[in-house]
Amino acid sequence: MSTEGLGPEGHTHWRRTLAVALPSLLAAGGLGSAMASGALAVGLQIQDRPVDFTTSSLYGTQYGAAVVDQTVVRADGSTGTVRVLRMGFADGMLNGLCLSQRQQIGGAAYTLLLTLGDDNPGSWEIRTKNTVLDLRNATGVLDMDGVVDLNTNGADVKTVRDAGGAYVVNPLDSPQHRFGIQARYAKFDRIAGTAQDLRIPGLLTTPRLKLSVRPGTVACPAPAPPTGTPGTP
């Protein structure tokens, strides 16, 4: 550990500060109840403030997207809206995932850094169901296959089915006549972006999870290029 943050007696106060901050950071990230045996096997939800993310590759079936207005809380406490691309897919596979979210605890800046998956760039080891992602910005490569409809009505997009097997009506809560995309398959490679919200109410499983709280602002590492192709979700 570096000498930054040393007190007058020469002892660091980071350990004490993080011990107090960690429960609040976990609660803010919606992760406290999701940690078990080093893996996530429950729903995941991160809201209220943007989260930066990177992934080597994301592959999803029954992919849909629509432009929607998302409510945000400004720095002064007032509320407003931002226009985001809301993406959803029924079943997904990710080739590694890193989430980085900044927090203010006791007037100090921290970063909640969550990494999931293994170090194999060809495994697509993380599985998700019923994923919804409100994307503010991103860079990467998108490949869609199957029947692809561009500029479809966002309210008509289909992603998940109900218990009876019928498609849920307007699963992305899109207003009528907004730009939408519908595809049977979608694959994103080397994505780095910012999401306003991330919701996986169905299920997320991963072979490994690492959570750390870092002082200051810490970014996720740049995503590595994937190798091979994903299997069937």
N, C-alpha and C positions, 0 to 999 in steps of 0.2 A: 504494500500500500504506500502511496506517495505521502509526502509530508504535508500536502495541502490540507488545511482544516485542523491543524494541530493547535491545541490550546496552550495557555501560558505555561503549563507544567510539562509540555512536550508530549501529551497524550492525545490521540485522535478522538474526536467526538462523533465521527461518522457512524460507528457501530451503535452508539446509544440513540442517535437520531433516527437511523434506519429501523431500529427495533420498534420505535414509536410510530414511524411512518408506514411500515409495511402493511399492517392491517387495513389502514385507510386506502393505500394504493391498491391492494387486492380487491377491496370492496368497490372502488371506483372503476376498476377494470372488469368487474363482474366475474372474477376468477377464483375467489376464495373458496366457494363450495365446489368448484370444479376440479380441484387438485386432489388426486388420489393415486398413490403408488407410482408417481412420476409420469402419469399419463392422463389424458382427458378421455372420458368415455360418457360424456353428458352433453347437454346443450351449452352453447357459448354465446354470450351477448355482450358487446362492447358498445356503449352509447354515450351521449352527453358531450363528448369532445372528440375531435378527429384522432384517428390512429394511422400512423404510417406503417406500411407493410411491404415486404418483398417476398417473392416466391420464384423458384426456378421454373415451375410449370403448374398450371391449373387446368384440369380436364373435367368438363361437366356435361351431363346429358340433360336433355329437355331444357335448353338454355333460353332464357328470355331477358330482355332489357327494355327499360322505358325511362324517359325523362320525367322526373317528378320534382316537386318543391319540398325541400326538407327544412323543418324548423330547427333553428340553431340559437344558442344563447351567446350573446356578444360579451366581450370583456367587461363592459360596464353593467352587466346583468340584464340588459334589455334583450328581447327576442326578435328574431327576424327569420328570413328564409333564404336558402341558397338552392340553386338548381343543380341537381346531381343526376347521374346516370345510375338508376337502380337496376342491379343485375340479380337474377335468381336462377338457380338450377336445382333439379330434383336430386341428383346424385353427383358427387364430386370426388375427385382425386387430386391431391396436391403433392408436389415434389419438394417438400420442405416449405416451411413458413416461418417468417419472423414478423412480430408485431412490436411497434415502438410507440409508446404513448407518454406524453409529457404531463407531469402533475406538479402542483404547487402545494407543499405541505409546510406549515409554519413559516411561510414566507420564503422558503427555499425551493429551488427547482430540482426535480428528480425526473428520471426516465424509467418507466416500467418497461422492461425488455423481456419479451416472451418468444422463445424459439421452440419449434415443434419439428418432429421428424428425425430422420437419420442423415448421414453424410453421403448417402449413395445418390448420385444425380440421375439415376435411372429407375428408381423404385416406386415413385408415386405412392408413398406409404401412408399418407394421411387420407382418411375417408370422411366425407361429410354427407349429410342429408338435409334437404330443404334449406339451402344457403341463400341469404339475401345480403347484398353488399351495396351500400350507397357510395358510389365512387365520385370523388371530387376531382381527381386528376390521376393520371397513370401513364407510364410508358411501357412498351412491350410489343409483342407480336401476337396477333389474333388470327386464328384459323378456324373457320366454321364449316360444317359439313352436314350431309343429309339435306333435307328440304330447308332452305334458308329464305326467310322473308325479311326484307329491309323496308323500313318506313311503314310498318304495319301499325295499326292503332294500339297504343300502349295498353289500353284497358282490355284488349282482346288477347294479350300475351298469355300463354299457358306454361306453367312450370311443374306444379305438384298436383297430385290427386288426393281426393278425400278418402275416408274409410270405405266408401262404396265403390271406389275405382273411377269416379268421375273427376275431371279436371276442376280444380278450385277456380271460381270466377274471379278475375282480376287479382291474382295473388300478389302483384306488386303495388296495389292501391294507386294505380295511375289514373290521372284525369283523362277524360275522353279526348281523342284526337291529338294525343301527344306522340312524338316519334317513338317507335318501338322496333325491336328486333326479335325474331323468333328463329331458332335453329334446333335441329335434333342433337347436334354435338357442337361443342365449342372448346378450343384449346388455346390457352394463353401461355406464352413463354417469356421468361425473364421479365417479370412484372415488378415495377417499383412504383408505388402510388400512395395516395392518401384517401382513406375512407371516412365518411362522416359517421356511418354506423356499420357494424358487422354483426349479423344475427345468424346463428345456426341453431334454431330451436329443435331440430330433429335429433341429430347425433353427430358427434365428432370423435374419431378415434385416432390415436397416434402412438407409435411405439416409444416415443421419448418426448419429454417436456422439460424445458429449462427456463426458470423464471429468475430474473435478477432485477434489483433496483439500483440504479447508478446515479450518482450526483451529476447535475448538469443535464445537457442535451446530448443524447447518444443515438446515432442512426443505426438502422439495420444494415448489415453488410450487403454489398451488391449481389444480386442473385446469380448463381452459376448457370451456365447453359445446360439444359437437360440432355440426357442421352437415351436413345431407344424410343419406345412408344409406350403409353400407358395401357394397362389391361382393361378389362371390363369392370366398371364400378359395381 
